Amino acid sequence: MKKWYLLSFLCILFCTASAQQNDQITTQFFGQLGKGNWDGARENMDANMKTKVTPDMLKGIWQQLEQSYGKWEALISQKTAKEAAYDIILADNRFGKAILTFRVVFDNNHRIAGFFIAGTKLITTALLPYEETDTVVTTDGGILYGVLTKPVMKQPWPVVLIIAGSGPTDHNGNNPLSPATNGNSYQQLAAALAANGIASVRYDKRGIGQSTGFKKSNSATSLDDYTDDAIAWIDHLQKNTQQFKNVAVIGHSEGALIGLMAAGRRSFKSLVSLSGPGECMDKVLLAQLKPKLADSLYNDVTVILNELRQGNNPQQVPAALSLLFNPSLYTFWKSTFHYDPCALLPAVKMPFFIIGGTSDVQVPPVQADILHNCKPGSQLLMIKGMTHALKDTAPVPAGNQAPLPLSAQLVPSLVKFITN
């Protein structure tokens, strides 16, 4: 019995010391990033991370974050977790405009094997004069934060639900991993629609921005949960007959897949797939990664995707792929790969408009063609020069950090379709 107590005591001491060491490294890591000491921040990375993440790359990532969310101020809290063989630190960092939660992954030698953004909470949200907040409660008790943009014309108006794309993209269309010039696309779209007599609601997805209180953890969240959330908004808007005369849905990127799924469960006036996939997301992901990866890593991705598609957790994930295929994302990937957009189309009974951009490298134009061929009677528009961010590929003046305008052909085409 004494030996058992001794072993337990030693284990507690070891585990506590290990956690404290990871806490200290995390504090040092973000402190160095905040000072702009990119070499210092890399000192506690493992060999693979140091190879993949150069000082210039780290500088670019951090500067993009500060452009989107303001100057870094402090690391304000840390929580320890365990996933498979990895120790995880969830580190909340306060920036000028938001609190960003980073997931920092440690190997057995207390070296940083990966880090990525796990969530964003905006500290303040600047509303324009014609905007007001709106919220809905989800099936698991969370609060989805949204913004209603209203036309100056007399109500009732047609209203559009804008469903955001993948990753930490907020209701305005800002993503900390994208340049500031690509930002505000959803806010710009909402303002342009309002100028044409069309109201809109855009919202923060669960775990993003100001949407909070969900019983399901991020690691247990699936594409079906995101679809349930979109349906909650559709129901909410359709009940408000005093303000809205009909409801349309615009899904961007991954949001287009969510829109397709919602269309099979609810009836609304019309549906728009904006830079949305035409094939299963695993095929789209493979196409995105192929030009960026060495053959060996690409082969690893193929194996990982096949395992996830079959509903299994990957047996082995190379460190270079650990951010994309982190265990916390397995449930989401499995559920996403389960759905084929073309297989969902027979349930889409409303008018369907497919828009793609010729300069979209994330969801290339062929995806729009596939979707159009799977749905006879659908409308297809390919906008020349439009990127995945819904902007044109025009050169950006040196030093410019202001969001670029939307591609010129986008809004008139949407207005014509929605009001027809």
N, C-alpha and C positions, 0 to 999 in steps of 0.2 A: 504493500500500500504506500509506504514512504517513497519507494522508487517511482511509483505512478505519479505521486504529487510532485516529485522532483522533476520528472520529465515534462509534466504539464507546465510547471513553473518556468522551466527553461524554454519551452515552446512559446510561451507568452512573451518572455523577454526577447526571444529571437524575432518573433513576428512583429512586436512593437518596434524594435530597433530597425527592422527592415522597412516598415511603413514610414518611420521617421526619416530614414535616409532618402526614401523616394520623395517625401514631402520637401525635404531640404533641396533636393535636386530640382524639383518643380519650381520652387521659389527662386532659385538661382537662374533657371532657364528663362522664366518670364521676366525676371529682373534685367537680364542681359538683353533680351529682346526690346524691352522698354527703353534701354539706354542706347539702342542701336549698335550694340556690340555683337555682330553676327558670328564672328569667330568664337567668342566666348560662349554664345548660346549653343554652339555645336560641340563644345568640349564634352558634354555628357551624353552625346548620341552614340549609338553603337556603330560599328564599322560600316554596315550597309546603309544606315541613314546618312552618315557622313558622305558616302559616295553619291547618294541620290540627291541630297539636299545641300547645294553649294551655298556659300555666304550670299552671293548675289540673288539666288532663288529665295532664300530666307528673307532677305531685305525686300524683295518684290512682294512677297506674300504679306509681310507685316505692314508695308506702306499701303497696300490695297485695303487692308483692314482699317487702318487709321483714316484713309480717305472716305471709307463708307461709314465708319462708326465713331470718328473723332479720335483725339489723342488718347493713347493708353495712359491710365492713371495708376492702377494698382491691381495686384492679385489679392482678392478679398476673401476667398474661402477655398478649401480643398476637401474632397471626400475620397476615401479609398474604396476600391471595389476589386473583385477578382473575376476574370473571365478566362476559362480554359487554363492555359499555362501562364497567362500574363497577369501582372499586377497593373491595375488601372488607377490613375488619379483623375478625378473630375475637378477641374480647376476653373473657378469663376473669376474672370478678369473684367474690371470696370474700365470701359472706354468712355469718351466724352458723351456719346449718345446711346450707349447700350452696354449691357453686361453679356459677355460671350463666355459660354462654357466650353472649355477645351477638354478633350479626352486624351490624356497622355499615357502611352503604353510603355511599360518597362519590361525588359528581359530579366533573366535570373541574376544577371550581374549588375543590376540597378543602372542599366543604360537605357536611354530613351530609344525605343524601337519604332515609335510612330506617334504622331499627334494630329488631331483634326478637330474641327468645330462640331460640337454635339448639340448646341442650342444657342439661341440668341433671345435676349429680352430687352426690348427698346426701353430706354429710360423715359424718353418723351417722344411723342409723335406730333409733328406739326400738321395740323389740319388746314386745308385751304378754306376760304370763306363759304364755298358751296358744298363742303363735306361735313359729315357728322358720323359719329361712331355707332356701331350696331353690334350686337352679340347674339349668339345662339348657344344652347346647351347641348352637348353631345350625348350619345347613348351611354357613355361611361362617366358622365358627370363633369366633363371638362367644359371650359368656356372658350369658345372660338371668337377671337376679336376680329371685327370687320369694319370697313369704312364704306359708307354709302355716299356716292357722289350724285348730286341732284341737278337736273336742268333748271333753268330759270323759267321755262314754260310751265303752263298750268298742268297740274296732275289730274288724272293718273298718267304715268309714263310707261313705256316699255322698259324693262329692267334686265340687265345682263349680270349673271354671276361669273366672275373671272376666277378661274382655278389656276393657281400658280404651278410652276414647274418644280423639278426635283431639287433636293439639297436644301441648304439654309436660305432659301429665297423668301423674303418677307412679302407683305401685302402690296408694297409699292413696286416690287420687282427688283429689289436690291439684294445682291448676293455678295458676301464678303470675299468670295474667291474670284469674283469678276471685277474688271476695271470699273471705276466710277463712271466712265463715259457710257457704259452699257446699262447704267442704273435707271431707276424710276420709270421703267417701261410700262408697268401696270397703272401707275398714277397718271402718266401721260395719256394712256389709252382711255382711262376713265374720264379725264378732263375733256378729251376730244369727243367722246361719245355724248357727254353732257351738253356740249356746245351744239350738238345735232339732235337734242331732244330725247336722248336715251340715258336713263339712270343706270347705275352699276353698283355692285357690291364686290369688293375684293377683300380677302381675309388672310390672316396668318394661319398656316397649317398648325396642327398640334405639335408642340415642342418648339415652335418658332415664334419669335417676336413676343407679342402680348397675349397669346393664347396659352392658357394654363389650367391646372387642376385635373389632369386626366388620370384615371385610375390605372390605365395600362402604362407600363414602362415603355421607353423607346425601343428596347430590345424585343418587346412583345407586339409592337405595332406593325400592322400589315397594310397592304394596299386596300383591303376591304374596309379598314378603319377610316382611311382617307376618303373612300367612297361614301361611307355612312355620314361622314362630316359634310361632304358636299350635298348630300340628299337632305340633311338637316337644314342647310341654307335654302335649298330649293323649296322645301315645305314652308319655311319661314316667310319667304318672299311671296309665294302663291297665296298665303293666307291674308296678306296685306293688300286687299283689293282696292282700298281707298287710295293708295299711292301708286300701285302698279297694275297695269292692264294685262300684261303677259310677261312671261319669263323666258329668257334665252340663256344659253350656257356657252361660254368661251373657255376652252381648256388649252393651256399652253404647255407644250412638251409632255412631261409625265401627266400634267393636268388634263391633257387631251384624252389620255387613256382612262382617267378617272371620270371624265365627262361621258365617255362611251359606256362605261359601266353604270353610271347613274341613269343614262337614257334607257337602259333596259329595265329599270325599276320605277321610273317616274315619267309622266307625260308632261312635256313643256313645249314651247312654241318652236324652237329651233336650236341647233347644235353647231358649234364651230370647233374644228380641230386646227389649232394654230401651232405649226411646227411640231405636230404630233407623230408618233410612230405608226407605221403600217404593219410592222412585224412584231413578234414577241420581243420584249425588251432585252433578252439575253443576246439575240441576234444583233440588235442595234448597238448594244454595248460592245460586242465583239468587233463590229465595224469601226466603232469609235477608237478602240484600243489598238487595233492592228498596226496602223502606221506609227504608233508611239512606242511600241514594245519590241524588244529583241525576240527572236523566234522562240527561244526557250521559255521566256515569260509568257508569250502569247499562248504557247502550248499549255502552260500551267493554268492560264485563264480558262481555256477551253475545258480542261478537266474540272476545274472549280465550278464553272457554270453548269456543266452536265450533272454534277453532284447536287447542286442546289435545285436544278430543274426537276430532279427525281425526288426532291423532298428531304435530302440528306445534308448534314453538315459536312463541309469540306474536310477531308482527312489531313491535308497539308496545305498551308498558305504561305508562300514565300514572303519574307519581311517586306519586300518591295511592293507587295500587293495588300499588305495588312490594313491599310487605311480604307481601301475600297471594299475589301472583304473581311471587315471586322466582325467578330461574333455577334455584336449588337445589331448588325444589319441582316443577319441570316433570315429571320422571319419575314422581313420586308422583301428581300430578294426572292425567296421561295414563292411568296404570294404573287409578286409581280410577274414572275416567269410563267405563272400558271395561266395567264390571260393572253390570248391572241386577238389583237384588234379586229381582224377580219372575221373571226368567229363571233364577235360581239355585235357585228353590224346588222344581222337579221332582226335584232330586237330594236333597232333604231328606226322609229316610224316617223319622226319629224324631219323637216328639211335639214339637210346636212351639207355644210360648207367646209371644204378642206383648203387650207392656205399653207403654202411652204415658201421658202426663200432659196434662191439659187446659190447664195453664198453661205448657207447653213452647213457647217461642218459637223455639228453634233447630231442633228437629225437630217441627213442629206435629202435632196429633192426626190430621190427614188422612193422614199417612204411615203410621200404624199401620193405618188403615182400608184403604189401598191394599194393604198387605202381607197383611192378613187376607183380602181378596177374592181375592188371587192364590193362596191356599193353602187350599182347602176342607179342613175338619177341624181347622184350627188354632184355638187358643183366643185370645181377645182380651179384654184388660182395659184400660179407660181410667180412670186414677185421678184423681179430681177434685182440682184444685188443685196437682198435682205438677208441678214444674219439670224442666228438663233435668238439673239437679244432683241429682234424686231427692229433693228437699226440698219442703215445702209453701210456699205463698206468704204465710205468716204474717208480720206486721210484726216487724222485728228491733229489740229495745230499743237505745236510744242507747248507743254505746260498747261494745256486745257484739261480740267478735271470735271467740267460741267457735263451732265448727261446729254448725249446726242439726241436729236429728235427722232421720232418714229419714222420708219420708211414711209414715204409720201403716199404710196398707193394703198397702204393698209387700211386706214380709217375710212376713206370713202367707200371702199369695197365692203367693209363690215357694216357701215350705216345702211347701204343699199340693201344688203341681205337681211338685216335685222328688221328694217321697217317695211319690207316688201310684204 
